[in-house]
């Protein structure tokens, strides 16, 4: 069976390379994606050369990742073929969605790499990861490609001035219809709040939104052209997220010097603040909050996305203790905003050991499970993780794979310990975590019935 899948993957990889040669615009993105697919032939050819399945370490995981890779390359080939067959005008108008597609496929490949390189010698794995990561950033290539499209279309085509004018207008308001570019005048009674999460990105306001007359939360980011660009691009992708456990994005405001995100208003603020102010929560309430938090991240992971900045401050709490995940899809925007801040981020508390041990380690789903384990610990204990420790001490503790105190946490502690396991392969998936939390809830209900 393994040889059949390997042959199929190698054949699809060759097809991917050939299709990428046919893409005339976005050729930088296409070549990068095809090159990364081709690079994955190295561990696959190695697997093919082994005489029997039992020579493979973690064979089951390798086989599963290989099947996922096959499905991924099929999707990539269809995506590239669609771009190759598009008219130039269609590529111009859909450039934001196309760029998002390249980002998504590169992220999918990144998530598959750790399982595929298990058969390689340890000293060769880091070199392979370096080769996978050394290619130029997708966004920069995409921008060059768009300029090439614009230059190409300007030669001898009637009506090009109108096209260029429309392109410039779209660049300044690059937001899908269902997200909306919000006019600053539509945000009334803006009131600055005492703190904005950990203070690294800007300021938080509460405002009245004219559209429906209710409250909204407004995050006003620092000024910067890269922030504005990333904010627009990432807002375009959020139309795919629709879940009751994800904080709703009403729109963005990039008018003038403004870089603002307008979100659903959650009455009780972020989770860390809520836990500090409500120490007497019942176990049932904490368990329900944990289930909400898990459901939201399960939804994100099920879309083949990573949050990339997961902390208890990224979860918001409503009136009925419902917990929702915020800032999904805005990782580039936050990275851009952080450059303009002098405030130290609290995110180091949530770094997985493997990220601290090697700068070449790619942030993947298992890293995010580790972050979620810390959030679960906060929910069930109410305490702040690593309180009183310096960032350096926190990093050293994580490197040594030292767990947070699990005293009196029972089955909750067992689940948290699994999430924070030093070996990433031992950490559960979000699907398994949500199932286990539901099992704990049922067990608690049965115990109460007996009592």
N, C-alpha and C positions, 0 to 999 in steps of 0.2 A: 504493500500500500504506500509506503514511504517513497519508493522509487517512482511510483505513478505521479504522486503529488510533486516531487522534485522535478520530474520531466515537464510537467504542466507549468510549473512556476518558471523554469528556465525558458520555455517557449514563449510564455506571456511576457517575460522580461525583454526578450529579443523584439517582440511585437511593439512593446512600449518604446524602445529606442527608435524603431523605424517610424512609428507614428509621430514621435517628437520631432523628427527631421522634417515633417510635412508642415509644421506649425510655423507660419511666416511672421506673425506678430506674437508677442509673449514668448518668443523663442528662448529668451534667457531663463524664464521660469520653467519652460518645458524641458530644456536641456538639463537644468539642475535636478528636476524631479526624475527624469529618465536616468541620469547618471547615478543618483542615489539608489534607484531600483537595481541598476546594473551592479553596483557595488555589493549589494546583498547576495549576488551570485557566489561570492567568495565562501561564506560559511555553507551555502547550499551545495556547492561543488564538493566541499570537504565532506559533507554528510553522504553525498553520493559515492564517494571513494571508500567509505568504511564498508567492511565486508558484511557486517550484520548489525541488526538493530541494537543488540545489547552492548555495542561499543559506544553508543551515544549516552552521555550523561543527561539526566532529566529528559529522557526520550519522549515521554508523553507531552511535556510542555513544548518541546521542540516541534513535535508533530502538530499540535494545536496552533502554534504560532505560524507554522508553514501553511496550514489551511487558511488562516486569517490573511497571510501575505498573498496567497493566490487570489482570494476574494478582493483584496485591496488593489492588486495590479489590474484585475478585470475592471474595477471601477475607474482606475487611473486611465486605462486605455480608452474607455468610453468617453471620459472627460476630455482627453487630449484630442480624440477624433472629432468630438463636437466642436472644439475650438478651431481645429484645422478646417472644418467645413463652414465655419461662420463667415459672413461677410465682414468686411472691415468695419462698417458702420455699427454692426451688432456688437463687435468686440469693443468698440469705443463706448457704447452705451452701457454695456454690461461689465466694464472693466473692474468695478468693485466686487461683484459676485465672482468673477473669474479669479481675482487675486485671493479672495477668501477661500476658493476651492483649492488653490495651490497650497495655502497655509494649512488647510485641513488635511490634505493628503500627506504633506511632510510630517505633520504631527502624528498621523496614523503610522507612518513608517518608523518614526522615533519610538513609538510605544512598542513596536514589534521587535526592535533590535535586541534588547536585553535577552529575550528568550531564544533568538536565533543564533546568538554568538556563544551560547553555552558550550557548544561542541569544540570551540576553539581553545587553544592553549591560553592560559590566563594572561601571560605576558603579551599575547597578540591581540587581546580584546581591546585594551586601551588604544593601541595603534589604529585598530579598526574604527573605534568610536571617534578618534581624532579625524580620520578621513571622512567620516559621515558628517562631521560638524564643521569642516573647514570651508565649505562652499559659502559663497556670499549670501547675505541675508535676502530672503525672498522679496521683501518689500522694496529694497533698493533696485533689484532687477526689474520688478514690475513697473516701477516709475520710469525707468529707462525705456522699457518696451512701449509704454503709453506715449512717451515723447516721439518714439519712432513711428508709431501709428499716426500721430498728429502730423509729423513731418511728411510722411508718405502720402497722406490724403490731401495735403496742401498743393500737390503738384498736378496742375491741369484739371482740376475737378471743379465744375461750376457749383456755385453756392457754398464754397468752402468757408467763406467769412461767416455765414450763418451757422454752419456746423461748429466752427471754432468758438463762436459766441455762446452757443448752447453748451459746448464742452466746458468752457470757463464757468458758466453759471452752475453746471452740475458739480464742478470741482468745489465751488463755494458753498453748495448746499447738498452735500453727498449723503442724504439721509433717505431711506425708503419711506414710502407714503404712510405705512402703518406705524412709523416711529415719530415722524414729524419734527421739523425744525421749528422750535418754539420761539416766538417773538418775545423779547425782553419785557415789552409792555403788558404781556399776558400774565406775567408773574407779579402779583400784587402783595403788599404787606409783608415784604421779605424781612425776616427777623433772624439775625445771626445767632447761632447756637454756641454754647460754651466750648464745645470741642468737636473736632472732626476726626472720628476714629482715633488713630494714633498720631494725628497731626502732620503726617508726612506729605499730604497732597494738596492742601488748600483749606477752604472754609466750608462749613455746613450752615445752610439756611432752611427755615421753614417758610413757605409762601402759600398764598391762595392762587389757585390756577383758574383763570377766567373761563376756560373751556367747560368746566363742570362746577365751579364754585367751591371745590373742596381743597383740603390741604395737600401739599406735595413737599417732598424733601428735595432740596437743590444743593448739589455739590459744586462749588465754584473752585475750579482748579487754577493753579498758577499759569501765568501767561507763557506762551512758547509756541512756535510754529509747528514743531514736531508733535506737541500735545494736540493741537487743533487737528492736524492731519490724522493722527492715530485715533482720536476721538470719533471723527467722522467715519473712518474705515471700519472701526470695531462696532459702531452703532449699526452699521448696515447688516452685520452678521446676526444681530440679536433678534431679527424677525423669526429665526428658527426656534427660539426658546419660548415656550408657552406652557407653563406649569404653575399650579396653585402654590407651589413651594418655592418659586423664584420671584423675587421682588420685581414688580412690573416697572418697565422703563417707559415713561410717558414721552420722552423726547430729549433732544439736546438743544443748546443755544450756543451758537458760535458767532453771534452777531458782534461786530467790532472786535474788541479785545477780550470778549467773554469766551470762556471755555466752561460751560455748565452742563451738568447732567441732571435731568429732572426725573425723579423716581417716585414710586408709590410711597406714601407716608406711613411709617410704622410707629405707633404711639409710644412704645416702650424702648425705642432706641436699639443700640447694638447689644448682642448677647452678653458680652463681658460686663458691660455696665449694668444690665438687668440682673445678672447673677450676683454682682456686688451689692445691689440694693434689695435683693430678695433672698435672704439666707434661709428662710423657713419654708421653702418649697417642699411639697410632698414628693415621695418617690414616684408616685403615679404621674405627677406633673412633669418631673424631670425626664421620666421615661417617654412621655408624649413629645416633649421638646426634642429629645434625642431622635425619636422616630421621624419627626418633621425634618430635622437637620440631615438625617441620612437619606430621606426620600429626595430631597433637593439635589444632593450630590450624586445620588444614583441616577437621577434624570440627566444631569450634566455629563456624567461618564458614559451613559447609554447613548448619548449623541456623539460619542468619540471625541469629547472635548475635555480639557482640563481647566480648572479655575485658575491655578498657578499663583494664587495669593491667599490661600485658605487660612483664616484665623477665626477666633470667636468674634472678632470685630466685623467680620464680613457677614455674619448672620444677624438678622434684625428680628425683633419680637413685637408682635401685635397685641391688641387689647385682651384677647383670649388666650394668651401665652403661645399663640401659633408662631412658629419659627420659619423664616424664609431666608434664602441665600441671596446676597446682593453682589453687584459688580461682576456678574458672569460675563466673560468675553472682553473685559477691559484690561487685560494684562499689559498690553503695550502702552495704553494710556497711562497706567499707574507708573510704569517704568520711566516714561517720559517726564511725568510730573515730579517723580522723586529727585530728578537731577536739579530741580529748582528749589529743593527744600533743604533746610539746615537741621531739621528734626530727625532724630535717629529712629529708624523703623523698629517695630516690635516683632517683625516676621522671623527673626533669627530663632525665636523660641520654638518655631515650628519646622525647622530644617531637619530633614531625615538624615540619619548617620552617613549614608552613602554619598550624599551631596557634600558633606563636610570633609569626608575622607579623600575625595578626588574631585578636582575642579573640572574634570572631563566627564563626570557623571551627568547624564541627561535627566532632567526632571520628567518623571513619568507618573503613571497612575498609582504605582506602589508608593512613590514619594508622597502623593496626595493622601493616600490612605493613612500614612503615618501622621500627617497633619490632622486628619480627622480624628485619629485616636486621641490626640491631645485635646481637641474640642470636646470629645465625649467625656474625657476626664474632668474637664471644667464643668460640664453640665451636671455630672453626678456628684462631684465634690463641692462645687460652688467656688472653688479656690482658683487663684491665679497661678498658672504654671511657672515654676522656677522663680517665684517671687523673691526679690532681694538679691538675686544672682546677677553678676555682670554678664554682658553678652559673651565675653570670652569664656567664662565659667560654664555658661549654658552650652556653648559649642563643644567644649571639652567633655561635658557630661553626655551629650548626644553621641559624640565620637566613640565614647566608651560603652555606648548602648545601655546606659543606665536608665531604668524606667522611673517614672514618677511614682510616688507612694500609692500603693493599691490597698491600704488597710481598710477593712470592713466594706469593700466594694462588691464582694461576692461574684455572681455571674457577670455583673457589669465589668468588674476588674479583669475577668478572664478575656472578655471581648476586647477591652482596651489594650491588654497585653499583646493580644494577637495583632492588633492594628499597629502597635509600636514595636513589633518584632525587629530585632537587629538584621535578620536575613529578610530582604524584601520579598523573596519567594514564599515566605511563610505568612505574609499578610493576606487577609481575606479580600475579596472583591466587595464593591458596594452592594451588589446583589446579595452576597452572603451576609453582610452586616445587617441589611434591612430585614432579612429573614430571621436572623438571630435575635434582633430587637423585638420582632413580633412574637417570637417564641418565648422570650422573657416576659413580655406583657401577658401572654396567655397563662404562663406559669404563675405569675402573680395573681391573676384573676382566680385561678383554680385554688390557690392557697387561701385567698380571702373567702371563697365559697365554703371551703372546709371549716375555716374558723367560725 
